[in-house]
Amino acid sequence: MMLMASNVGKPDSPYNLRVLNATHDSVTLTWQPGFSGGVDQRFQVRYEEVGGEGMKYEDVVPRSASVYTVKG
């Protein structure tokens, strides 16, 4: 029996997180995905609205660079 090495590994964290724009009811974020580990990456933006009742989560599937706007 022959074992073959897998090219799948632990993904790296995203980097270069920046705020592109912020208004009274939205914020646009951008970041660069880290090494994918050999699988499709998915990110989750977690935020809390002022006066809100807990954290909210938005799933984001990036390309080579990610841009996402949180509204409300």
TIMIVEX-15263 format. One record per residue (C-alpha): residue in one letter; x, y, z. Coordinates in steps of 0.02 Angstrom, whole numbers, plus 32768, in hexadecimal, padded with zeros to 4 digits. Layout:
N
AXYZ;...
This chain:
72
M800080008000;M804380AB7FD0;L8012814A802C;M801281EF7FCF;A802C82988021;S7F97830C801D;N7FA583C17FE6;V7F1F83F48062;G7F58844F80FE;K7F2084CC8180;P7EEB8570812C;D7F3E8614815C;S7EDF86A681A4;P7EAD87358131;Y7F1F87CD8134;N7F2088858104;L7E7288A5814D;R7E3E89588125;V7DA589C6812E;L7D858A0A807F;N7CF08A7780AE;A7C828A9A8144;T7BDD8AF88148;H7B588B1181CD;D7B098A6881A1;S7B8E89FE814B;V7C4589CD8148;T7CA3898280B4;L7D32890D80E0;T7DB988BF8074;W7E3D883B8097;Q7EB287C28041;P7E92870A8060;G7F2886A980A4;F7F6286018061;S7EC685998046;G7F0D84F68084;G7EDA84A87FDF;V7E1E84BD7FF3;D7D9E85447FC9;Q7D9F85CC804D;R7D08861680A1;F7D0B86A5811B;Q7C9086E0819C;V7C7E879981C7;R7C4387AB827A;Y7BFF885282BA;E7B8C88A18338;E7B1789308311;V7B1489C38389;G7A8389A283FE;G7A7288F383B6;E7A4D88578418;G7AE587EE83ED;M7B5D87BF8364;K7B2A87AB82AE;Y7B85873E8230;E7B96874C8174;D7BE886C4810A;V7C5C87028080;V7CA986987FF5;P7D3F86F77FB0;R7D9D86F77F0C;S7E5487317F0E;A7E2787C97F76;S7D8A87E67FDC;V7D1C887F7FEC;Y7C81887B8059;T7C0689018093;V7BA888F18137;K7B078957812D;G7A90899181B2;
